[in-house]
């Protein structure tokens, strides 16, 4: 059993695991401790077969303001080594979230910057409060990107828009983020938590094998040839056909709602 984390909370609502970044007084900034605890939380979710969806959000006014600059200043003469350690810990968390079998819902509850943007867009479904904003902000403090931002952003919004965000630190409103394709849906701030949980619960009640296969197919699609992707699709749908597909097909014929296990 993992020790109780200090920088985030992990709760369960049925088959949904809810991870909340919980450093509101520090804008949920990513310290080495938070990065390590987020990676452990993601790992624990991956190892628990009862978790069928994961919801990631932040406490307070911020979703995540990126790296904890105050901690980074304290690295002093070990800035290079300690910043690399921070990035490595964060990247373990990003990888663990990306490799989950369960779908990931992200509820962006407020200001999001730097690597916080990387965490936000890691979701399969990303809901943003209408008050949320997004900015990369790395060059404001003389740093280069991390957190998977240079991997995910070009794939989501294209190279030109990624370049604009990274070089100019343009701040996107929630409405602009929706228009650009960074988020799935924008909802009133007061409704975000409830709607995000409802999304996660809906996914948790769905076909786990189907969701697992979708995540794996989409994660690798940009690296595969057409023939490779087609073969993986064929193998995936065949595997699902003998698990969730049996119940789904039977429910379709019986004109009833499926009950996936």
ABEGO torsion letter per residue (X at the ends): XBBBBAABBBBBBEABBBBBBBBAAAGGBBBAAAAAAAAAAAAAAAABAABABBBBBBBEABABAEBBAAAAAAAEAAAAAAAAAAAAAAAAAAAAAAABABBBBBBBABBBBEAAAAAAAABABBBBBAABBBBAGAAAAGBBBBGGAAAAAAAAAEAAAAAAAAAAGBBBBAAAAAAAGABABBBBAAAAAAAAAAAAAAAAABBAAAAAAAAAAAAAAAABBAAAAAAAAAAAAAAAAABAAAAAAAAAAAGBBBBBX
